Amino acid sequence: MTVDEVLAHFGAKNDSDLASKLGVVRSAISQWRGSGIPLPRQARIQIMTKGKLKAELKPIPQAS
């Protein structure tokens, strides 16, 4: 999921509004824009949205 998808789902006006709705600081949203939403947070958002937004499941790299 992307920040813009989450923003649209929650009807947030901007990153500050989204941060307030998610209970995080605005700088977290800015960081997510650059490096993606952390998987644990994506999982929480998936639960909050009752599955309307899905966490991106990525395989865990295996040690060689």
N, C-alpha and C positions, 0 to 999 in steps of 0.2 A: 504494500500500500504506500501511497505517497502522501506527503503533507497536504497537497492540494485536494486529494480525495477526502482526507479526514476533515479539512476545512469546510469543504462543500457539504459533507454529510451532517456535520454539526451546525451548519448555517452560520459559521463564524465570519465576522466582518474582516478580520485580519489576524495576524499571528498572535497578537496580544490577547485578543478575544478567544482564540482557540486555546491558548495556554491556560487561560482562566477556566474554560470549560473542562479541560483535562486535568486541572490541578497541578500544572507544572509551570516553571518559569519560562518567560518568553525566550530567553537565550537557548533553552532546550529545543524549542521549535526551530530557531535559526540553525542550530547544530544539525538537526534532523534534515534540514534542507540540503546541507552540504554532504552529510555522510549517511543519510537514510535513517529511518526510524528504527531504533533497536528492537530486536525480535521480542524480548519480554514485553516491551511497551506495545508492540503490534498485537501481541496476544491479548493484552488487556483491552485494547481498542476493539479487537474482534469480539470479545465478550460484551463490551459496552454497547456495541452496535448489533448485538444478537446475530452475528455472522454476516451482516450486510457488507462489511469490509473484512477482507481476509488477510491474515498474516502471511507473509511470504516465507514459505518453508524451504530452507536450503539444506542440503546434506551437510553433515558435520565432516570436515576433512579428517581422514584417517592418518595416524602417524605411520611413517614408513620405517 
